[in-house]
């Protein structure tokens, strides 16, 4: 994509005025080239590799995956490139190479934090997809890793870089809908049953030992790879962290809240009887100090929309309401429910696209990352911000799994007086694979 095409396609219009007062691209001097490696390239990672390659003065030098078909998929965006990325299957080997600047992590959830820590400890900046950890403990480790090694870690909460939403947050903070006190978010899909898997030998195309990496070893089942690992607690984090993270992050951002004081969750695996362990139906509630709250509704197997959209969020205030339908758009209503402002985007969100729900609007977030590496701007989604939002989703899952109400320390989100819940703050690792700072 040419720069002029990106600017045209990503323009955000409100009452006839184009909003694009946001630094998209950095300098083009050869000395400012950012060299990138991408881990996990079957779906989202292949999209990210191709997207980073579109940015001026950015080169994708390496791809890292443990499955042959995924590697072939990751190479597709470069089929017409004069120089194709090199493939390194073992992330432990890749991070030791000195000829790249940044590691992009889009592998399964159980790899996110361990791979990011490997990157920072070997001198790389890191872009890590959501969730930034398989559990709360790993999010805390990432913040420590960033501080210890002095490297940037950006989480893939792309909406933090959308110019329209940055402007929307400013409007809300300036009082356009009064004092904001409640936010509602949702995500719906029409996922099918995954059946009861058979224990078989891993395919010859897959290095299952490397795929499991830091997770304690389990036998291979034929309904696990590539996508269904999301619904197994051993590797995944359920729909809450898989998709809820984005809108929950926006709710927290617009309300201006950090850690909760109380978390509840209800739901379960209702739609089918199969191997799926995480909830396909979940309603989570988060209460904060100073009289503010967030609720998130996830329906993995019934895609009837809310407010006409498969995902989105609503911010409620004393003088009005802000409604987002999952992308870069939003509407503002006054206290009589009269539409007083509408911000539109030429790029429409695709709520159920597993590769990129927000399309080329993601380029804003990727550009922010590489321009921050160049020292031209600051991260919009640094891991210490992303961790707070992912933590809410982890806490929702912990409340769900324990069947308890969680009471948390508003200073750091730590669970209080609940031994069963505290056990799920971290996880066990395969011997020799635990992340080390």
C-alpha positions as CSV (number, residue, x, y, z in Angstrom):
1,X,0.0,0.0,0.0
2,X,1.3,3.5,-0.9
3,X,1.3,6.1,1.8
4,X,-1.3,8.3,-0.1
5,X,-3.6,5.2,-0.3
6,X,-3.3,4.5,3.4
7,X,-4.1,8.1,4.3
8,X,-7.1,8.0,1.9
9,X,-8.4,4.7,3.2
10,X,-7.9,5.4,6.9
11,X,-9.5,8.9,6.9
12,X,-12.0,9.4,9.7
13,X,-14.7,11.9,9.0
14,X,-17.0,13.8,11.3
15,X,-19.5,16.4,10.0
16,X,-17.5,16.8,6.9
17,X,-14.1,17.3,8.5
18,X,-11.3,14.8,8.1
19,X,-9.4,13.8,11.2
20,X,-5.9,12.8,10.5
21,X,-3.8,14.9,12.9
22,X,-1.7,11.9,14.0
23,X,1.9,11.0,13.0
24,X,1.5,8.0,10.8
25,X,5.0,7.5,9.4
26,X,8.5,8.3,10.6
27,X,11.6,9.4,8.7
28,X,12.9,7.5,5.7
29,X,16.6,7.8,6.3
30,X,18.4,4.5,5.9
31,X,19.8,4.8,9.4
32,X,16.3,4.7,10.7
33,X,15.4,1.4,9.1
34,X,13.7,-1.0,11.6
35,X,14.3,-4.7,11.0
36,X,11.6,-7.0,12.2
37,X,11.2,-10.7,13.0
38,X,7.7,-12.3,13.3
39,X,6.9,-15.3,15.5
40,X,3.7,-17.3,14.7
41,X,2.6,-16.7,11.1
42,X,-0.3,-19.0,10.4
43,X,-3.0,-16.3,10.6
44,X,-2.7,-13.0,12.4
45,X,1.1,-13.2,12.3
46,X,1.2,-13.5,8.5
47,X,-1.1,-10.4,8.4
48,X,1.2,-8.6,10.7
49,X,4.3,-9.5,8.7
50,X,2.7,-8.2,5.5
51,X,1.5,-5.1,7.3
52,X,4.9,-4.2,8.8
53,X,6.5,-4.7,5.4
54,X,4.1,-2.0,4.0
55,X,5.5,0.6,6.3
56,X,8.3,2.9,5.0
57,X,11.8,1.9,6.0
58,X,10.7,-1.3,7.7
59,X,12.0,-4.7,6.7
60,X,10.7,-8.1,7.7
61,X,13.9,-10.2,7.9
62,X,12.7,-13.3,9.7
63,X,9.7,-15.5,10.2
64,X,9.5,-18.0,13.0
65,X,7.0,-20.9,13.2
66,X,7.0,-24.6,14.0
67,X,4.6,-25.8,11.4
68,X,5.4,-26.1,7.6
69,X,2.0,-25.0,6.3
70,X,2.0,-22.0,8.7
71,X,5.5,-21.0,7.3
72,X,4.2,-21.2,3.8
73,X,1.3,-19.0,4.8
74,X,3.6,-16.5,6.4
75,X,5.7,-16.3,3.2
76,X,2.7,-15.5,1.0
77,X,2.8,-11.7,1.5
78,X,6.4,-11.8,0.2
79,X,5.9,-13.9,-2.9
80,X,6.7,-10.9,-5.2
81,X,9.4,-9.5,-2.9
82,X,13.0,-9.3,-4.2
83,X,14.2,-10.3,-0.7
84,X,12.2,-12.9,1.2
85,X,12.4,-13.4,5.0
86,X,14.6,-16.1,6.3
87,X,12.8,-18.9,8.4
88,X,14.0,-19.9,11.8
89,X,11.8,-22.4,13.6
90,X,13.2,-22.1,17.1
91,X,12.6,-18.8,18.8
92,X,15.4,-19.4,21.2
93,X,17.8,-19.5,18.3
94,X,16.2,-16.5,16.5
95,X,16.4,-14.0,19.4
96,X,20.2,-14.5,19.6
97,X,20.7,-13.1,16.1
98,X,22.0,-9.6,16.1
99,X,20.7,-8.4,12.8
100,X,17.2,-7.3,13.7
101,X,15.6,-4.7,16.0
102,X,12.2,-5.9,17.0
103,X,10.3,-9.2,17.6
104,X,6.6,-9.5,16.8
105,X,4.9,-12.2,18.8
106,X,1.6,-13.7,17.3
107,X,2.0,-17.3,18.5
108,X,-0.6,-19.0,20.7
109,X,-1.3,-17.3,24.1
110,X,0.9,-19.6,26.2
111,X,3.9,-18.3,24.2
112,X,3.2,-14.5,24.4
113,X,5.0,-13.6,27.5
114,X,7.9,-16.2,27.4
115,X,8.7,-15.2,23.8
116,X,8.5,-11.5,24.6
117,X,10.8,-11.9,27.6
118,X,13.3,-13.9,25.4
119,X,13.2,-10.9,23.0
120,X,13.8,-8.2,25.5
121,X,16.5,-10.2,27.3
122,X,18.3,-10.5,24.0
123,X,18.1,-6.8,23.2
124,X,15.0,-6.6,21.0
125,X,12.0,-4.4,21.2
126,X,8.8,-6.4,21.2
127,X,5.3,-6.1,19.7
128,X,3.2,-8.7,21.5
129,X,-0.4,-9.6,20.5
130,X,-3.1,-9.6,23.1
131,X,-3.3,-11.0,25.6
132,X,0.2,-10.1,26.8
133,X,0.3,-13.1,29.0
134,X,-1.4,-16.5,29.6
135,X,-2.1,-15.4,33.2
136,X,-1.7,-12.3,35.4
137,X,1.8,-13.3,36.7
138,X,3.1,-13.2,33.1
139,X,1.8,-9.6,32.6
140,X,3.7,-8.5,35.7
141,X,6.9,-10.3,34.4
142,X,6.6,-8.3,31.1
143,X,6.6,-5.0,32.9
144,X,9.7,-6.1,34.9
145,X,11.4,-7.2,31.7
146,X,10.8,-3.9,30.0
147,X,12.2,-2.0,33.0
148,X,15.2,-4.3,33.4
149,X,16.3,-4.4,29.8
150,X,15.3,-1.0,28.7
151,X,13.4,-2.1,25.6
152,X,9.9,-1.2,24.4
153,X,7.0,-3.6,24.6
154,X,3.9,-2.7,22.7
155,X,0.7,-4.8,23.1
156,X,-1.7,-5.3,20.2
157,X,-4.5,-3.2,21.6
158,X,-4.8,-1.4,18.3
159,X,-7.6,0.9,19.2
160,X,-5.3,2.9,21.4
161,X,-3.7,4.3,18.2
162,X,-6.9,5.1,16.2
163,X,-6.9,8.9,15.8
164,X,-10.7,9.1,16.2
165,X,-10.8,7.2,19.5
166,X,-7.9,9.2,20.8
167,X,-10.0,12.3,20.0
168,X,-13.1,10.6,21.5
169,X,-11.3,10.0,24.8
170,X,-10.3,13.6,24.9
171,X,-13.9,14.7,24.3
172,X,-15.1,12.5,27.1
173,X,-12.5,13.7,29.5
174,X,-13.5,17.3,28.5
175,X,-17.1,16.5,29.7
176,X,-19.0,16.0,26.4
177,X,-21.3,13.4,28.1
178,X,-20.8,14.6,31.7
179,X,-19.3,12.4,34.4
180,X,-18.8,8.9,33.0
181,X,-19.5,6.0,35.4
182,X,-20.5,2.9,33.5
183,X,-19.3,1.1,30.3
184,X,-20.6,-1.9,28.5
185,X,-18.7,-4.0,26.0
186,X,-19.6,-7.1,23.9
187,X,-18.3,-9.6,21.4
188,X,-20.4,-12.2,19.5
189,X,-19.6,-14.9,17.0
190,X,-21.1,-18.1,15.5
191,X,-18.3,-20.6,16.3
192,X,-19.1,-24.3,15.7
193,X,-18.5,-27.3,17.9
194,X,-14.9,-28.6,18.0
195,X,-15.9,-32.2,18.8
196,X,-14.1,-34.7,21.0
197,X,-10.5,-35.0,19.9
198,X,-8.6,-38.2,19.3
199,X,-5.2,-38.6,20.8
200,X,-2.9,-39.2,17.8
201,X,0.7,-38.6,16.8
202,X,1.3,-35.0,15.8
203,X,1.5,-34.3,12.1
204,X,4.9,-34.7,10.5
205,X,4.6,-31.0,9.5
206,X,4.4,-29.9,13.1
207,X,7.1,-29.7,15.8
208,X,4.7,-30.2,18.7
209,X,7.4,-30.0,21.3
210,X,8.4,-26.5,20.2
211,X,4.7,-25.6,19.8
212,X,4.1,-26.4,23.5
213,X,7.3,-24.7,24.5
214,X,6.8,-23.4,28.1
215,X,3.5,-25.3,28.7
216,X,3.8,-28.6,30.5
217,X,3.6,-31.4,28.0
218,X,0.3,-32.8,26.9
219,X,-0.6,-35.5,24.3
220,X,-1.6,-34.2,20.9
221,X,-5.2,-34.2,19.9
222,X,-6.6,-33.8,16.4
223,X,-8.9,-30.9,17.3
224,X,-6.2,-28.6,18.8
225,X,-4.0,-27.0,16.1
226,X,-4.3,-24.4,14.6
227,X,-7.1,-22.4,16.2
228,X,-9.0,-24.5,18.8
229,X,-6.2,-24.2,21.4
230,X,-8.0,-20.9,22.4
231,X,-10.6,-22.9,24.2
232,X,-8.3,-25.1,26.3
233,X,-7.1,-23.5,29.6
234,X,-3.7,-25.2,29.2
235,X,-2.8,-23.1,26.2
236,X,-5.5,-20.5,25.7
237,X,-7.4,-17.9,27.6
238,X,-10.9,-18.1,26.2
239,X,-13.0,-15.5,24.4
240,X,-12.5,-13.0,27.2
241,X,-8.8,-12.6,26.5
242,X,-9.1,-13.5,22.8
243,X,-11.5,-10.8,21.8
244,X,-12.9,-9.2,25.0
245,X,-9.5,-7.5,25.7
246,X,-10.0,-4.9,22.9
247,X,-13.3,-3.5,24.0
248,X,-12.6,-3.9,27.7
249,X,-9.4,-1.9,27.1
250,X,-11.5,0.8,25.5
251,X,-13.9,0.9,28.4
252,X,-11.1,1.2,30.9
253,X,-9.5,3.9,28.7
254,X,-12.6,6.0,28.4
255,X,-13.6,5.7,32.1
256,X,-10.1,6.5,33.3
257,X,-9.9,3.5,35.6
258,X,-7.1,1.1,36.4
259,X,-7.5,-1.9,38.8
260,X,-10.9,-3.2,40.0
261,X,-12.1,-3.8,43.6
262,X,-14.6,-6.5,42.7
263,X,-15.0,-9.0,39.8
264,X,-17.8,-11.4,39.1
265,X,-18.5,-13.7,36.1
266,X,-21.3,-16.0,35.1
267,X,-21.7,-18.3,32.1
268,X,-20.3,-21.6,30.8
269,X,-19.9,-23.9,27.9
270,X,-23.6,-23.9,26.9
271,X,-23.9,-24.3,23.1
272,X,-22.3,-27.7,22.6
273,X,-21.0,-30.7,24.5
274,X,-17.4,-31.2,23.3
275,X,-13.8,-30.6,24.4
276,X,-14.2,-26.9,24.6
277,X,-13.3,-25.9,28.2
278,X,-13.6,-22.1,28.4
279,X,-17.0,-20.3,28.4
280,X,-18.8,-19.9,25.1
281,X,-21.2,-17.6,27.0
282,X,-19.9,-15.2,29.6
283,X,-21.0,-12.0,31.4
284,X,-18.3,-10.4,33.5
285,X,-18.6,-7.4,35.8
286,X,-15.9,-5.2,37.1
287,X,-16.3,-2.6,39.9
288,X,-13.9,0.2,40.6
289,X,-13.3,2.8,43.2
290,X,-15.1,6.1,42.8
291,X,-18.4,4.6,41.6
292,X,-17.4,3.2,38.2
293,X,-18.1,-0.1,36.6
294,X,-17.6,-2.1,33.4
295,X,-19.5,-5.1,32.1
296,X,-18.5,-7.4,29.2
297,X,-20.8,-9.9,27.4
298,X,-19.2,-12.6,25.2
299,X,-21.3,-15.0,23.1
300,X,-19.0,-17.3,21.0
301,X,-21.8,-19.4,19.5
302,X,-24.6,-17.0,18.9
303,X,-23.9,-14.0,16.7
304,X,-27.0,-11.9,17.2
305,X,-25.6,-8.3,17.3
306,X,-25.8,-5.8,20.1
307,X,-26.6,-2.2,18.9
308,X,-26.5,-3.7,15.3
309,X,-22.8,-4.8,15.7
310,X,-21.0,-8.0,16.5
311,X,-18.6,-6.1,18.8
312,X,-18.3,-2.7,20.4
313,X,-18.7,-0.7,23.6
314,X,-20.9,2.0,25.1
315,X,-19.8,4.7,27.6
316,X,-22.6,6.1,29.8
317,X,-22.4,9.5,31.5
318,X,-24.6,11.9,33.4
319,X,-25.1,14.1,30.4
320,X,-25.1,11.6,27.5
321,X,-23.8,8.4,25.9
322,X,-21.0,7.4,23.5
323,X,-21.5,4.3,21.3
324,X,-18.8,2.5,19.3
325,X,-19.6,-0.3,16.9
326,X,-16.3,-2.1,17.0
327,X,-14.1,0.0,14.7
328,X,-12.9,3.6,14.6
329,X,-16.3,5.2,14.6
330,X,-18.5,6.5,17.4
331,X,-21.7,8.3,18.0
332,X,-22.5,10.7,20.8
333,X,-26.0,11.2,22.2
334,X,-27.2,13.8,24.7
335,X,-29.3,13.0,27.8
336,X,-32.4,12.9,25.7
337,X,-30.9,10.3,23.4
338,X,-30.6,12.8,20.5
339,X,-27.6,12.2,18.2
340,X,-25.4,15.3,18.6
341,X,-22.2,14.0,16.9
342,X,-21.1,11.2,14.6
343,X,-17.6,10.2,13.7
344,X,-17.4,7.8,10.7
345,X,-14.6,5.6,9.3
346,X,-14.1,4.6,5.7
347,X,-12.7,1.3,7.0
348,X,-15.5,-0.8,8.5
349,X,-14.8,-3.3,11.3
350,X,-15.2,-7.0,10.5
351,X,-16.0,-8.3,14.0
352,X,-15.4,-12.0,13.2
353,X,-12.3,-11.7,11.1
354,X,-9.7,-13.8,13.0
355,X,-6.8,-12.1,11.1
356,X,-7.7,-8.4,11.5
357,X,-11.1,-7.2,12.8
358,X,-10.1,-3.6,12.2
359,X,-8.3,-3.9,8.9
360,X,-5.7,-1.5,7.8
361,X,-6.5,0.8,10.7
362,X,-4.0,-1.5,12.4
363,X,-1.2,0.3,10.5
364,X,-1.6,3.2,13.0
365,X,-0.6,1.0,15.9
366,X,2.3,-0.7,14.0
367,X,3.6,2.7,12.8
368,X,3.4,4.0,16.4
369,X,5.6,1.0,17.5
370,X,8.3,1.5,14.9
371,X,8.3,5.3,15.2
372,X,8.7,4.8,19.0
373,X,11.7,2.6,18.3
374,X,13.1,5.5,16.3
375,X,12.5,7.9,19.2
376,X,10.0,10.0,17.3
377,X,7.0,9.4,19.5
378,X,5.8,7.4,22.5
379,X,4.0,4.1,22.6
380,X,0.2,4.3,22.7
381,X,-0.2,0.7,24.0
382,X,2.8,0.0,26.2
383,X,2.7,-3.2,28.1
384,X,2.0,-1.6,31.5
385,X,-1.2,-0.2,30.0
386,X,-2.1,-3.4,28.2
387,X,-1.5,-5.5,31.3
388,X,-4.2,-3.6,33.2
389,X,-6.8,-4.4,30.6
390,X,-5.8,-8.0,30.0
391,X,-5.8,-8.5,33.8
392,X,-9.5,-7.6,33.9
393,X,-10.1,-10.5,31.4
394,X,-7.9,-12.9,33.4
395,X,-9.8,-12.0,36.6
396,X,-13.1,-12.6,34.9
397,X,-11.8,-16.1,33.9
398,X,-10.5,-16.8,37.4
399,X,-13.9,-15.7,38.9
400,X,-15.6,-18.0,36.4
401,X,-13.3,-21.0,37.0
402,X,-13.6,-20.8,40.8
403,X,-17.2,-19.8,40.9
404,X,-16.4,-17.0,43.4
405,X,-16.6,-13.3,43.6
406,X,-13.1,-11.8,43.6
407,X,-12.1,-8.9,45.8
408,X,-9.0,-7.1,44.6
409,X,-6.5,-4.6,45.7
410,X,-7.2,-1.4,43.7
411,X,-3.5,-0.6,43.8
412,X,-2.4,-3.6,41.7
413,X,-5.4,-5.9,41.1
414,X,-4.1,-8.6,43.3
415,X,-6.8,-11.0,44.6
416,X,-7.5,-10.8,48.3
417,X,-8.6,-13.6,50.7
418,X,-9.3,-16.3,48.1
419,X,-6.7,-19.2,48.0
420,X,-8.4,-21.0,45.2
421,X,-8.4,-17.9,43.0
422,X,-4.8,-17.0,43.9
423,X,-3.6,-20.4,42.6
424,X,-4.7,-19.3,39.1
425,X,-2.6,-16.1,39.2
426,X,0.3,-18.0,37.5
427,X,0.9,-21.4,36.0
428,X,3.3,-24.3,36.1
429,X,5.9,-24.5,33.3
430,X,7.6,-27.3,31.5
431,X,11.0,-28.0,33.2
432,X,13.6,-25.8,31.8
433,X,11.1,-23.5,30.0
434,X,10.0,-21.1,32.7
435,X,10.5,-17.4,31.5
436,X,13.6,-15.8,33.0
437,X,14.3,-12.1,33.3
